[in-house]
Amino acid sequence: MSALRGDFISTADTFVNLPFRPCFQRRFTRIARTIRMLRQFIFGAAISGCNIAIHALVMLTVIGVARIIGEKTASRQSLRLTAVMIATVLVLMIAHFAEVLVWALSYAIVGAAPEGADRIYFAFVNYTTLGYGDVTPVERWRLLGPMTAMNGVLMFGWSTAVIFEVLQKVLMEITKERS
């Protein structure tokens, strides 16, 4: 865990503060900044990958639930459409909540949220791109906030596409049955 907190970066910062000639000190500073940014990007990409995997698995669940509900409520078409859409949206909301929890856990692992901050709230604000600004990440992990927002936007877009696809499929089945 301490390796994730940046022991190498601390070492690089120590070198930056040594009495080198100014040109070497600037070079070390640039290298340390690049390493910090890469560390944040790689960690954020890994967490985003976890959330994409969660979302992909949930998509399989959504398709299964939509099929089951669609088959069980075949007698009343408006009831079928309502039941399928409610189930689809509820499953997707649970998925988004799980993804926010993954981000909150990642903030806890690396210490990205300020001391005493509510990490789940912080993750929700970033994931939904609400951006109140009342809680900001610590300097060493400031890139995780925008990466969380980017991940949230992509997951919400994916969910919206799935909702419309499920709606379209159910409406096509209803139309087919009427014919």
C-alpha positions in Angstrom: 0.0 0.0 0.0 2.8 2.4 0.8 4.2 1.7 -2.7 1.1 3.1 -4.2 1.4 6.2 -2.1 4.5 7.1 -4.0 7.7 6.1 -2.2 9.5 6.4 -5.5 8.0 9.9 -6.0 9.2 10.9 -2.5 12.7 9.7 -3.5 12.5 11.8 -6.7 11.3 14.8 -4.7 14.3 14.3 -2.4 16.7 14.4 -5.4 14.9 17.6 -6.6 15.7 19.3 -3.3 19.4 18.3 -3.3 21.8 21.2 -4.2 22.3 20.3 -7.8 23.0 22.8 -10.5 19.8 24.5 -11.6 19.6 22.7 -15.0 19.7 19.3 -13.3 17.2 20.4 -10.7 14.7 21.5 -13.4 15.3 18.2 -15.2 14.6 16.2 -12.0 11.5 18.3 -11.3 10.1 17.5 -14.8 10.9 13.8 -14.4 9.2 13.7 -11.0 6.1 15.5 -12.4 5.9 13.0 -15.3 6.2 10.1 -13.0 3.4 11.4 -10.8 1.2 12.0 -13.8 1.9 8.5 -15.2 1.2 6.9 -11.9 -2.1 8.7 -11.6 -3.1 7.8 -15.2 -2.2 4.1 -14.9 -4.0 3.8 -11.6 -7.1 5.6 -12.9 -7.0 3.5 -16.1 -6.9 0.3 -14.0 -9.9 1.5 -11.9 -11.8 2.5 -15.1 -11.1 -1.0 -16.5 -12.6 -2.5 -13.4 -15.7 -0.4 -13.8 -16.0 -1.3 -17.5 -15.8 -5.0 -16.5 -18.5 -4.4 -13.9 -20.7 -2.6 -16.4 -20.2 -5.3 -19.0 -21.3 -8.0 -16.6 -24.3 -5.9 -15.6 -25.3 -5.5 -19.2 -25.5 -9.3 -19.4 -27.8 -9.2 -16.3 -29.9 -6.5 -17.8 -30.5 -8.4 -20.9 -31.4 -11.6 -18.9 -33.7 -9.7 -16.6 -35.4 -7.9 -19.5 -36.0 -11.2 -21.3 -37.4 -12.9 -18.2 -39.8 -10.0 -17.4 -40.8 -9.7 -21.0 -41.8 -13.4 -21.1 -43.6 -13.4 -17.8 -45.7 -10.3 -18.6 -46.7 -11.2 -22.1 -50.4 -10.9 -21.5 -50.4 -7.1 -21.0 -48.2 -5.2 -23.3 -48.1 -1.9 -21.3 -47.4 -3.8 -18.1 -44.5 -5.6 -19.9 -43.0 -2.4 -21.1 -43.2 -0.8 -17.7 -41.8 -3.8 -15.9 -38.9 -4.2 -18.3 -37.9 -0.6 -18.1 -38.2 -0.4 -14.3 -36.0 -3.5 -14.0 -33.5 -2.3 -16.5 -33.1 1.1 -14.9 -32.9 -0.3 -11.3 -30.2 -2.8 -12.3 -28.2 0.0 -14.0 -28.5 2.2 -11.0 -27.2 -0.5 -8.8 -24.3 -1.0 -11.2 -23.5 2.8 -11.1 -23.6 2.7 -7.3 -21.1 -0.3 -7.3 -18.8 1.6 -9.7 -18.9 4.7 -7.4 -17.9 2.4 -4.5 -15.0 1.1 -6.5 -13.8 4.6 -7.0 -14.3 5.4 -3.3 -12.3 2.3 -2.4 -9.5 3.3 -4.8 -9.4 6.8 -3.2 -9.0 5.1 0.2 -6.2 2.8 -1.0 -4.0 5.6 -2.4 -5.1 8.4 0.0 -6.5 10.6 -2.8 -9.2 12.3 -0.7 -8.3 14.8 2.0 -8.1 13.5 5.6 -11.6 13.3 7.0 -13.4 13.6 3.7 -16.3 11.3 2.9 -14.9 9.2 0.1 -18.2 7.9 -1.2 -19.6 11.4 -1.4 -16.3 12.5 -3.1 -16.6 9.6 -5.6 -20.2 10.4 -6.3 -19.5 14.1 -7.0 -16.7 13.2 -9.4 -18.4 10.2 -11.1 -21.6 12.2 -11.8 -19.5 15.2 -12.9 -21.5 17.3 -10.4 -18.3 18.9 -9.2 -19.3 20.9 -6.2 -15.7 21.6 -5.4 -16.2 21.3 -1.7 -13.8 18.3 -1.6 -10.8 18.3 -3.8 -8.2 15.5 -4.2 -4.8 15.8 -2.6 -2.2 17.3 -4.9 -0.4 14.0 -5.6 -3.7 12.4 -6.9 -5.5 15.3 -8.5 -5.8 13.6 -11.9 -8.1 10.9 -10.4 -11.0 13.3 -10.1 -11.2 14.1 -13.8 -10.6 10.4 -14.6 -13.5 9.4 -12.4 -15.7 12.0 -14.2 -14.6 10.7 -17.6 -15.4 7.1 -16.5 -18.8 8.2 -15.1 -19.7 10.0 -18.3 -18.8 6.9 -20.4 -20.8 4.6 -18.1 -23.8 6.8 -18.1 -23.7 7.0 -21.9 -23.4 3.3 -22.2 -26.4 2.9 -19.8 -28.5 5.3 -21.8 -27.7 3.3 -25.0 -28.8 0.1 -23.3 -32.0 1.6 -21.9 -33.0 2.7 -25.4 -32.0 -0.7 -26.9 -34.1 -2.6 -24.4 -37.0 -0.2 -25.0 -36.7 -0.7 -28.7 -36.5 -4.5 -28.4 -39.6 -4.6 -26.2 -41.6 -2.3 -28.5 -40.6 -4.4 -31.5 -41.8 -7.6 -29.8 -45.1 -5.9 -28.9 -45.5 -4.7 -32.5 -44.7 -8.2 -33.8 -47.3 -9.7 -31.5 -50.0 -7.3 -32.6 -49.4 -8.3 -36.3 
